[in-house]
Amino acid sequence: MSFHRWEDIPEERLTDLLSRKLVVGKNEMVALMTLRKGAFVPAHKHESEQISFVLKGALEFWVEGREIVVRRGELLHLPSNMEHSAIALEDTSDLDIFSPIRKDWLDGSDSYLRK
């Protein structure tokens, strides 16, 4: 068991518009993402299933050529290996939940996010 407060977790700044805080378990991880308006996450895919829950703001996802806007209180489930990208339509906070954990996020090989 572990207990965490988001305010105590260091923020990892990926770009001027994108940052995250992580809580990692054995088989899943949760990221509190902060995206300023215009932040762009390029197209990518990964083994992990992903659930993105928007806490405030709005994200425009592109999933296999389909546009999906996810707003405050809504969530999007992405199956394993489904290509997707996103752009913040306004200043946004969201929780991204992954299983299994994103090893590329832990070892720093997630260069697509750092551009």
N, C-alpha and C positions, 0 to 999 in steps of 0.2 A: 504494500500500500504506500502511496505517496500523496501528499497534499501540496497544492500550488496556488499562488495568487499571481494573476497576470501582471500586477504592478511590480512584483519581485523578479520577474523573468527578464533577462536582458533582451533588448530589441536588436535584431540583426538587420542592418540597413543594406538592402540589395541594390537599390538605385535611389535617385533623388525622390522618386515617387512611390517606392515600394519597400515595405519592411515587414518583418515577421517575428513572432515569438513562438517557441516550440515547447510542447510537452510530449515526451516520448516514452511509450511503454514497450513491452516486449514485442507485441504484434500489431500495434496501432499507434498513430501519432495524431496530435491535434496542433494546428497552426492558427494563431490569431494573426490574420493578415491585415495590414493597413495599406490601402491603395489611395493615393491622391488622385483627383480627377485627371484623366488622361493616361494613367498608368497602364502599360500594355504588357500582357503575358503572352509571348509568342506561342505559336502552335507547337504542341508537344504531346507525347503520350507516355504512359508508365504502367508498370505491372499493377500498381496499387489501385483498388477501387477508391473513389473520392466522393465525399459528400461536402458540398459547399453551402454553408448557411449564412446568408447575408444578415448582419446585425443592424447595419445602417448603410444607406446609400443604394447604389445599383451597379451591377456588373452586366455587361453585354458579353455573353459567351458565344463562340462559334464552335459548334460541335458537328463534325462531319458535314460541313457546308450549311448547317442550319443555325440561324440566329435565335438565341434564347436570352431574354432579359430577366435577370433575377434581382428582385428588390427586397427591401427590408421585410423580414419575417418569412421569406421564401427560401427554398433550398433546391439544389440540383444534385442528382446522383449520377456519377459517371462510372460506368463499368470499366474493368481492367482493359488497358490498351486502346481506349477510345481517344482519338486525336481531338484536341480542343485548344482554344485560345480565349483570351478575355481582355476586355478593356473596361476601366472604371469610368462610368458615365458621370459620376460625381464622387466626392470624397467618400470612401467606403471602408467599412470594417466587416470582415467576414471570418468565420471559422471554417477551416478546411480540415476534414477528418480523413485520414488515409489508413488503409489496411491492405497489405502489410506496410510497414514503415517505409518512408522514402529515404533509402540509403544515400542517394545523390544529394539530398538536402543536408545530410549529416556530414558527409565527407567533402562537401564543397564542389562537387562535380556538376552542379546544376547551373552551368554557365549561361544557358538560355535565359535565365531570370536576371542575370547580372549585367545585361547590355543596356 
